[in-house]
Structures are given as C-alpha cells and as structure tokens.
C-alpha cells in the first residue's frame, strides 16, 4: 500500500524544498514535485512537454488529464511506499479527479494534505528574490506571472481546504519560520502517520 502525502502552498511557500529535505532524511520516502515533473517533460522535448510548456510558460494550469496521468504514473512507479507530492491539487477539478481516482485505487491511500501557509507578501519576495538569484533561472519568476500564479492558487483554496478538512486530513503549517523548524514539523507529522 502506497501512503500518499500531498503538500500544497502558494508559489514561494517553500513546499518543494520542505518535501525534498524530508525525502533526503529518509530512504523510505519518495518525493515528486508536479512542477519538477512538468519541467522535466518540457526539457525532454516531447510532444506532451510542448503542450505542458504552452500552459506553464503563461503561469496557467496544466490540463487535468495530463496532470493526473503524470501523478498516477509517478505514484505507481515510486520505489518506496511513502510518497510525498508537492504542488497538487491546484484546483477543484484536480482535487476531484484525484479523489475519484483514489476511491477506486486499492494500492494508494491519501494519508494527509499539508498546507504550508505564507502571506502573499512573503511569497512574492521569495519568488522574485529567486528570480534574481543567478543560480536558479526560471521563466515563471516575474511579477505579472507571479500574480497570475498566486490568483490561481488562492481562488480555489477555500474549497480545497474545506474538502480535505471534511475528510479530517488537512494540516496547516506556518511557512514563515526557518526551514529547519518547518521541515521538522512536517517530518514529525508524516512519521506520526506512517
């Protein structure tokens, strides 16, 4: 049985870094970022990569079929039984599609959804600061696209929170503290549930 943990958060919330650090600490945890999966597909030069790029480059959501297919393949092929996916779901449609899939899937169980919370101001500072960092150059790090990505994140957030709260699997973590404190809190939560 694959135990699935989802980490959601605004652009710049640190969710990918948090998930990577937790997976590095434990050989039995596999981490996937939907953003990384999409960027890898774009870099491969495939037809699907070109389709993904046409959405991501404008800060828009990748079509549901492509996103779900990418995630399902990743979970099933994961080398470990504990899987963390960050950056998903980002819409009601994605959430409902994943939930419908998981209802029929006996090999995968969604254990917890962890929301890393940060203010819009902090998120913007981090994303635009990242853009200024020569080591990490991403075409999606500018103010206009950040605002679009932030709106895409916040518009469905209340219904996503309500849905996972009703299932009693949503945990909020304050993302405006040191990485060490945040990672330890999320790690302890995951350890307590596996």
C-alpha positions in Angstrom: 0.0 0.0 0.0 1.4 3.4 -1.1 0.9 6.1 1.6 0.4 9.4 -0.2 1.1 12.8 1.4 0.3 16.0 -0.5 2.0 19.3 0.3 0.2 22.4 -1.0 1.2 26.1 -0.7 1.5 29.3 -2.6 4.3 29.9 -5.1 7.3 30.7 -2.9 5.9 28.9 0.2 8.9 26.6 0.2 6.8 23.4 -0.2 9.2 21.8 -2.7 12.3 22.5 -0.6 10.5 21.2 2.5 9.5 17.9 0.7 12.9 17.4 -0.8 14.6 17.8 2.6 12.3 15.3 4.3 12.8 12.8 1.5 16.6 13.2 1.8 16.4 12.4 5.5 14.6 9.1 5.0 15.5 6.4 2.4 11.9 5.1 2.5 10.3 8.3 1.3 10.0 9.3 -2.3 9.3 12.9 -3.3 7.8 14.2 -6.5 7.1 17.8 -7.4 4.5 18.3 -10.1 6.4 21.4 -11.2 9.6 19.4 -11.5 7.8 16.6 -13.3 6.3 19.1 -15.8 9.7 20.9 -16.2 11.4 17.5 -16.9 8.8 16.7 -19.5 9.3 20.2 -21.2 13.1 19.7 -21.2 12.7 16.3 -22.8 11.4 18.0 -25.9 8.4 15.6 -26.2 5.0 16.5 -27.6 3.5 16.3 -24.2 6.3 18.6 -22.9 5.4 21.2 -25.6 1.7 21.1 -24.5 2.7 21.5 -20.9 5.1 24.4 -21.8 2.3 26.2 -23.6 0.4 26.4 -20.2 3.2 26.7 -17.7 5.0 29.5 -19.5 2.0 31.7 -19.1 1.5 30.7 -15.4 -1.6 28.6 -16.3 -2.7 25.2 -15.0 -1.7 22.1 -17.0 -4.8 20.3 -18.3 -6.3 17.8 -15.8 -5.7 14.7 -17.9 -2.0 15.4 -18.3 -1.6 16.3 -14.6 -3.4 13.2 -13.3 -1.7 10.9 -15.7 1.7 12.3 -14.7 0.9 11.9 -11.0 -0.6 8.4 -11.2 2.4 7.1 -13.1 4.7 8.6 -10.6 2.9 7.1 -7.5 2.7 3.6 -9.0 6.3 3.7 -10.1 7.6 5.1 -6.8 10.4 2.9 -5.4 9.1 3.5 -1.8 5.7 3.0 -0.1 5.7 6.6 1.3 5.2 9.2 -1.4 5.2 13.0 -1.0 3.8 15.0 -3.9 4.0 18.8 -3.7 2.1 21.4 -5.7 -1.0 19.3 -6.2 -4.0 19.8 -6.3 -4.2 23.3 -7.5 -7.9 23.4 -8.5 -11.3 21.9 -7.5 -11.1 19.9 -10.8 -7.7 18.5 -10.0 -8.8 17.7 -6.4 -12.0 15.9 -7.5 -10.2 14.0 -10.3 -7.6 12.8 -7.8 -10.2 11.9 -5.2 -12.2 9.9 -7.8 -9.1 8.0 -8.8 -8.1 7.3 -5.2 -11.6 6.0 -4.3 -11.2 3.2 -6.9 -7.5 2.6 -6.1 -6.7 0.0 -3.5 -2.9 0.3 -3.7 -2.8 4.0 -2.8 -4.1 5.8 0.3 -4.1 9.6 0.8 -2.9 9.9 4.4 -2.6 13.7 4.8 -2.7 17.0 3.0 -0.2 19.5 4.4 -0.7 23.2 3.6 2.4 25.4 4.0 1.0 28.9 4.7 2.7 32.1 3.9 1.4 35.7 3.2 1.2 36.9 -0.4 4.0 39.5 0.5 6.4 36.8 1.7 5.6 34.6 -1.2 6.2 37.4 -3.7 9.5 38.4 -2.0 10.7 34.8 -2.2 9.7 34.2 -5.8 11.1 37.5 -7.1 14.3 37.0 -5.0 14.6 33.6 -6.5 14.4 35.1 -10.0 17.3 37.5 -9.1 19.4 34.5 -8.0 21.6 33.7 -10.9 21.8 30.0 -9.8 18.1 29.5 -10.3 16.7 31.0 -13.5 13.0 30.2 -14.2 10.9 31.9 -16.8 7.9 31.9 -14.5 9.5 34.2 -11.9 8.3 37.7 -12.7 5.6 40.0 -11.0 2.8 39.6 -13.6 3.2 35.8 -13.8 3.6 35.6 -10.0 0.3 37.4 -9.5 -1.4 35.1 -12.0 0.0 32.0 -10.3 -1.0 33.4 -6.9 -4.6 34.0 -8.1 -4.7 30.5 -9.5 -3.6 29.2 -6.1 -5.9 31.3 -3.9 -9.1 31.2 -5.9 -9.9 27.5 -5.2 -8.1 27.4 -1.9 -11.1 27.7 0.4 -13.0 24.8 -1.3 -9.8 22.7 -1.3 -9.3 23.4 2.4 -13.0 22.7 3.2 -12.9 19.4 1.2 -9.8 18.0 3.0 -10.9 19.4 6.4 -14.2 17.4 5.9 -12.1 14.3 5.5 -10.1 15.2 8.6 -6.8 15.1 6.7 -5.8 18.8 6.3 -2.9 20.1 8.4 -1.7 23.7 8.2 2.0 24.5 8.8 3.3 28.1 9.3 5.8 28.5 6.4 7.2 31.8 7.6 9.7 30.3 10.1 13.1 28.8 9.5 13.3 25.9 7.0 14.7 23.7 9.8 11.6 24.3 12.0 9.2 23.8 9.2 10.8 20.7 7.9 10.9 19.2 11.4 7.3 19.9 12.0 6.2 18.3 8.7 8.5 15.4 9.2 7.2 14.7 12.6 3.6 14.8 11.2 4.5 12.3 8.5 6.3 10.0 10.9 3.3 10.0 13.2 1.0 8.9 10.4 3.1 6.1 8.9 
